[in-house]
Amino acid sequence: MKIELTQQSRRSSIDFSNLPFGKHMSDHMLVCHFKDGQWLEPEIRPYGQLEFSYGLHALHYGQSAFEGMKAYRKDDGAISMFRPLDNFARLNKSAERLMMPQIPEEIFMGGLKKLLEIDADWVPNAEDHSLYIRPFLFASSEFIAARQSDDYTFCIITCPVGPYYSGSVKVKIEQEYTRATGGGIGYTKAAGNYGGSFYPTAQAIKEGYNQVIWTDHKEHKYIEESGTMNLMLLIDGTFLTPPLTDRILAGVTRRSIIQLVKDQGWPIEERAISVEEIVSAAREGRLQEAFGMGTAAVVSQIDTIGYNGENFSIPVLADGKAMEIKRLLNDIRLGRSEDSYGWMIDLPVGEIA
Ligand SMILES: *Cc1c(COP(=O)(O)O)cnc(C)c1O
């Protein structure tokens, strides 16, 4: 691996007590090019500008996918990544569907570990803070023709982050637009999935909501996800989450929370959940809690669901199940409880720069 260190760290110019999400990139990044059918030597270098012309394939045709994951500063000072192999596997799944090359594990994991060692100073140690990690892969040939690219580039950039959402959110059940269709790419973290979601989300925001709940593409009858989070509802004491299909992103947070819920002995069902079921549960006071699950916010409590112009309030409990789950997860991440699942991958302490 080639390593070029920055001459001028930006670390001391960043206010770690006020970190807007995704704004302040750490000093270094990993870059690895794929050319003539093979991966070249990965490189760690100062975070900086793209080196491509305006013919960059990914910009025109959206052959591009990303990941989102986090590293934590444990209470004992060690740096630990949460389930990075799951994100590695998912990026390769996205790559397959988008006709991009598979990334070898030594480039992804080896590059990631080295990058975190070099930028160890950028992993915050305040409560609810972490280092957000953004691996991404994009088509990097420079030609204009709607066919797959020849060259690709894999990168990892990182940024220190604080708490994602302040407070609970108001969501609108989407009845007109769709995020993903059957046979499509909803299950991948393809860049275009997000570009297409901004317009419907902006409409919902105009109507006074924070976010939409996506529904199925055929009838808008069943809920799927909320924004870029998977959904969990607590109805009549049972946790409910939609099952994975090719329209739903298989969240690592979702998978982890399902495991935790099962291991607490709480009832949980992965099954189709109709809008009608939610609305009647809400009317009858049986909808006890609702929350989104994802890397950025971890657990995001929902206080209102809007449907057909009618708003339904949902309890937002400080001592409810959503917050208990968040604490269980965070305790594992920060080394406050035993990681019996083997989810955390620590950076070897001796190697931290
Ligand atoms: C990233 C993402 C999620 C959450 O996945 P995590 O692995 O838990 O971060 C859920 N839905 C969509 C659409 C996403 O892009």
The ligand as a Gaussian input file, in Angstrom:
#p B3LYP/6-31G(d) Opt

LIG

0 1
 C      -28.253000       2.419000       4.448000
 C      -29.728000       2.216000       4.436000
 C      -30.429000       1.619000       5.496000
 C      -29.770000       1.264000       6.807000
 O      -28.753000       0.343000       6.682000
 P      -27.659000       0.212000       7.844000
 O      -26.742000      -0.840000       7.372000
 O      -28.373000      -0.153000       9.082000
 O      -27.032000       1.561000       7.955000
 C      -31.785000       1.370000       5.341000
 N      -32.419000       1.737000       4.234000
 C      -31.802000       2.339000       3.191000
 C      -32.578000       2.690000       1.985000
 C      -30.440000       2.606000       3.277000
 O      -29.836000       3.231000       2.269000

